Amino acid sequence: MNKTALLFFILVAGMVFPLRSASILIPMDESQQNHLKSYGLAYWVLSQDVEIYWLLNYRGGSFMFSHNKTFENECLIRGISYQVIADVQAQSILQEIAGADVNMDAVKMEKAPKVAVYSPKDKLPWDDAVTLALTYAEIPYDVVYDEEVMADKLHLYDWLHLHHEDFTGQYGRFWAMYRNVKWYIDQQRNAEEMAGKLGFRKVSELKLAVAKKIRDFTMGGGFLFAMCSATDSYDIALAADGVDICESMFDGDPADPAMQKKINFNNCFAFHNFTLSANPMEYEFSNIDATQSRRVPEKEDYFALFEFSAKWDPVPTMLCQNHTRIIKGFMGQTTAFVKPFIKPDILVMGENKAVNEARYIHGEFGKGTWTFYGGHDPEDYEHKVGDPPTDLSLHPNSPGYRLILNNILFPAAKKKKQKT
């Protein structure tokens, strides 16, 4: 066969027998040069109405989806490691994962979740790890606060993060150290004005009403995520429904001296049997948090992720996907949760056994779920008031930040999993 005839044959064969489809594999093991951007790419692909396989426990929780030159170019633009694999290779991976003797699973993600962050418009004095992660990964989100929550806007979203927040109405317990600082004075004035605008006498009453709206959002099927003081202060606010736990410098009148006996642990998502801090000079809400009691040197401060069964426990498996099981610790106003104060039915996903504390916990509430993650910034060990935001371009493979981004993609996968 001469060259002209051979070319003609190849052309006809290509028309009659089209090339087999290909897939893009985004490895999430140590070979990935930018783990955090990879989540943003996955979110973007989902937003193009393209399904993605989340390959649980396969090379660190890799992503796989149909090849498209536009998607491949986006990998290059974002600096993400990827492989173009033939259809037979993709099927081989899925067959390997399906094996009964391996702790792996393939979960389909179908739709990019609508993301909201509950945050004041002026976030002083704190930046926020979740908004840093969302921005760096290029995942779009809306900022909502008290007005939007009280106007029942949460139903527009699938996933809600609670920015570093004090739901008890005690302004983060910063009074002792910062009461004469401008940002604190402005924060208190703004909060009081907002409470009055929305028809509440006290900031604590507004924050309780907001906490209940968030509870209803979760009960109705929403996905709630919180870090640092938004975790324990949220549960404390719910437990203190109808009880004044704020001293006069916070709300103009004394706290109820019998408050400890009156709080209701049944209202809490995660915690029980804790004792409130009755000292307004203390930078602490209760003994849920281990910050003041722990004695862990920074060089020894790590926590371990649990390994769950991908086929039988896909939810915690998704939330713990990582390229390492050992995560370096980091501080916050709420650093870690003292384990005896965690309700027995709550799932602990990350812990420091040496000091009996949990760092990463999860539970169900109604039709929805919630995840609490202790600490403030996974790449700034002791993030202090006024410190500059972390530059995530210096930490593109952060295991601690990966846990945040697992939670953001989780809603896209879980809904599909429930149908199968």
N, C-alpha and C positions, 0 to 999 in steps of 0.2 A: 504494500500500500504506500503510495507516494505521500509527500508531506501535505499537499493540498487536500487530498482525500481524507487524511488523518484528521486535519483541522476541522473539516466538514463533519466528520463522524463525532468528534468531541462536542461540537456546537449542537448537533441534533440530540446527542445523548443528554446534554445538559438541559435541553428543553423538555425531553420526554421523561428523563429520570433526574429531577432536580436534586441538587446537593442536599444531603441530610442536614437537618437543623443542628445548630450548635448552641451552647450555653456559656454564660459567663459565671465563673466561680470566683467568689471573693473569699480567700482564705482568711481566717481570723486567729490563726496560731501565731507563733513567733515570726513567721515569714512576712506578716503584714506590716507594711511601713507606716500605715496610718489607720489604726483601729477606729478612732473616733469619727473621722471623715467617712469611714465605711458605713456607719449607721445612717449618716445623712444621705449617702448614695442610695442605700436600701429604701429609705423613706421616699426619696425622689422617684425611684423606679415604681414604687407602689402608687405614687400620685399620678403616674402615667397609665394607670389601670393595667399594670402588668403584675402577675402573680410572682411571688418569690418563695422559694424553699428556704426555710431556716433550718440548717442541718445541725441539730442539737448534738453536742459533744463530738462533732466531726471537725477536726482541725480548729478547735477553739470556738465552735459555733459559727461556721461559715454560712455565707449566703450564695444561692444559686438561682439564676433566672435566664430566660431566653436571651440569646445573643442579639444585639442590635448595635449597629455601628455607632449610633448616637450614645448608647450606654457605654460602649467601650471608650469613646472619646471623653466622656464625663469622668471615667476612672482616671484617665491620663491627666485631665485638667485638675482633678482634686488630689492627685498624688497618691492614689490607692493602688495597692498591689492586686493583680487579677490574673486569671488564666482564661483563655478561650478554649473550651473543650468540646469535643464532638459529642453527638447525641449518645453514641454507644458508651462513652466515658461517663456521661451524666447518669445514664441508666445503671451503669455498674456501681457508681457511688450510692445511688438509691437502694440497690439490691444489697450492698454491703451494710448499709445503715439498717435495713429491714431485718437483718439476721437476728434470730432470737437470742444468740449468745453474745451480742454486743450491746453496750449501754449507749445507744444512739437512737435518734428518731428524726424524721423529716416532717416539719410542720409547715403547712402552706400559710403564707400571709397574702391577704387579698386587697386590703384597703388601708391607706394611710390614715391613722387616727387624727382627729382634730384636737390640737393641743392648746391648753391654756395654763397660764402661770398666775396664781393669786399673789399679787405683789403691789405694794404702794407705788405710785408713779415716781416718787422720789425715794430711792432705796437706801439713802444714807442711814446709818454709817456702813451698811453691809452691801457687798456684792453677793452674788448667789451662784453656787456651783452649777445648778441646773440651767439657768439662763446662759451661763458661760458655755456649757456643753451644747445647748441647742444652737446658739449662735455660731460656735466653731464648726459644728457638724452641718450647719446650714439647714436646720429643720425649722420651719416656720411655726410661730406660736403667737397667741394673743395674750395681752396682759389684762387681767380683770382684778377688780378690787371690791370693796364693800358695796358700792353702788350697783355694780353689775350683778353681784351675787344676790343682793336683796331684791333686785329686779328680775330674778329667776332666769338669768342668762346662762347658767351652767349647763342647761339641757342642750345647748348648742355644741358642746364639747364631749369628747370621749375620754380625755385624760386631763387630769388637773394636778398641778404641783403647787404645794404650799411653800412660798418663799419664807425665809427666816422670819418667823412671826411669833408674837405672843398673843394667844387667843384668850388669855385670862384677863386682859385689860390692865396689866401691870407694867406696860412699856418695856418689856424685856428685863425687868428687874435691874435696870441701869441707874436707878435713882441715886444710890449711894455715891457712885463715882462720877456720874455725868449730868447731874441735875442742873448744873449751872452752865453747861455747854450749849451752844446755839442749836446744834442739830437735835438735841434732846428736847429743848424747849419748843422748837418748831414742830417736832414729831408729836408731842403731847397736845399742842394747840390744834394742829391739823386733825388729830384723832377726835378731839372733843368737838370740833366744828362738824366733822363728818357724822358723829353720833347724833348731834342736835339736828342736823339736816335731815337725817333719816328717821327722826322721831324717837330717839332714845335718850334717857336721862344721863346714862353713863356709858363710857367706852366699853366697859366690861359687858354691859347688856347688849350692845351692838355686836361685839365679838362672839358672844354666845349665840345670838341669832344667826350670824354668819356660819358658825360651826355647825349649827343644826341644818342649815341649807346644804352645806358640804356633806353632812351625814346623809341627807336625802338624795343628793346626787350619787353618792356611792351606793346606797341601797337600791337605787333605780337601775344600776348597771354600770356606773362610772368607775373609772380606774383612778385611784387617789395615790399620790406619792408625796412624801414629806421628808425633810431632813432637819437636823439640828433642833432648835427649840420649837419648831412647828410640830414636832412629833408629840412630846410629852405635854406641852402646853395645850394642845388640841384636846387630848384625852382629859386633862385636868379641867378644862372649861366645861366639857360635857358632864363630867362627874359632879361639878359644882353648880349645876343648873338649879337656880332658886336659892343659892347660898352665897352670901357676900364674903369673898375670900380676899378682897383688896383693902389694904390699909388706907388711911385718910390722904396720904400724899398722892395716891393713885386715883381715888374717886371721891374725895371730900368727906368721907365718913369712915368710922372704924370698921375693921373686919369683924365678922361674927365670931366671938370667942369659942363657940361650939362648932366651928366649921368642920373640923376633922370628923366629928361624929355624924355630921349631916350629909357628907358627900356620898354619892351613889356610884359605886364601881361598876354596876350593871350597865351604866351609860357608856362606858369606855370601849373603844375598839380593842386596845392591846393590853392595858395595864390594870392591876388591881392591888389592893392591900398596901398601897403606898401612903406615906405620911407627907402632908403639905408642909412647906417651909413657912413658918409663922413670923419670921424675921424679915421685914422689908429691906433691911440693909444687906441681906444675903443675895448673892448673884446666883440664885437657884430657885426653882419652883417647888421641888419635892425631892424625895430620895430615890425617885426612878432613875435619875441620871447618875452615872458613875464618875463624873468629872472630878468632884472634890475628894472622893474616897479612893480612887485608883492610884496606885504607885507603880507606874510602868515607865521606865526610861524610854525616850524617843527611839533609840536604836533597837529596842526590844519590842516596840509597839507594832504588833501585827495581829491580824485576825484571819481565820480560815473559813473558806466557803465550804458548805456541805456538798456532797455529791449525791444527787437524787437520781432515781430511775427515769430515764428519758421517756420510756414507753408507758410507764405507769404514773409518773408524776411530772407531766410536761410543763406545768406552770412554774414550779420552783426551778426546774431545770433551765427553762428559758431565762429566768431572772438571774441565774448564776452563771450564765455563759461567760467564759473568760479564757485567757491563755495562761492563767496561773490560778491556783487555788489559794495562794497565800497573798493577802492584800496588806499593804502597809497601813497602819492606823493613822488617824488624824483627829485633832481636837475640835471642839465646838462648845457652844454654851451647853448643848446636850451632846455629849461625846458618845456615850454608850448606855445601854439599858441594863440595870441590875436584874439578873435573871429571876430571882424570886418574885419580882413584881410584874413579871410577864404572865398573862393568863395561860393556863395549861394547854389550851387548844390552839395557841398561836404557833406558827411555824417559824422557827429560828433557822435562818439561812446562812448566817455568818456569825462567828463567835470567837472570843478569846477565852479559852478554857482555863488558862492559868489564873485569871482574875474573876472567873464566873460572870462574864458580861456578854451580852449580845450586841452586835453592831448592825445587823441587817435582818429585819423580821417582816412577816407577811401574813395576811389573813383575809378571810372573806367576810363581807357584810351585805346581807340581802343578796341582790343579783350582781353586786360589784365586788371589787377587791381593793385592798390598800397595801402599801409597802412603806415602812419606816426605815430610814437609813441614818444612823447616828453620825455626828460630826458635821463640820462646816464645809471644808474644801479638801478633797482627796490628795491634792498636790501642794498644799500649804499646811504644814503640820500644826502650827499654832497661829491661825489667822487672827490677827488682832484688829481692833477697831481702827479704821482709817488706813489699813494696809491696802496697797493697790491690788486690783483683780489679777488673778493668775493668768498668765499668757499660755493658753493651751497649745499653741504652736510649738512650745518647748516640751510638751507632754503628749504627743499624738498617740501614744500606746498605753496611756494610763489605765491600769486595771481597775482602780477605784472609780474613775469616771465611766468606765465601761458599764458598771452596774447601774448607773443612772440611765444610760442610753438603752440598756436591756429593757428597762421599765417603759420607755417611750415606744418601743416597737411591740411590746408584749400585747397590747390590745388588738393589733392587726392579726396576730396569730391565734390568740385565745378564742376569738369568736368562731374562727374556722374550726378550731379543735373541738368546740362544743357540738358542732354539726355532725362530726364524723363518729 
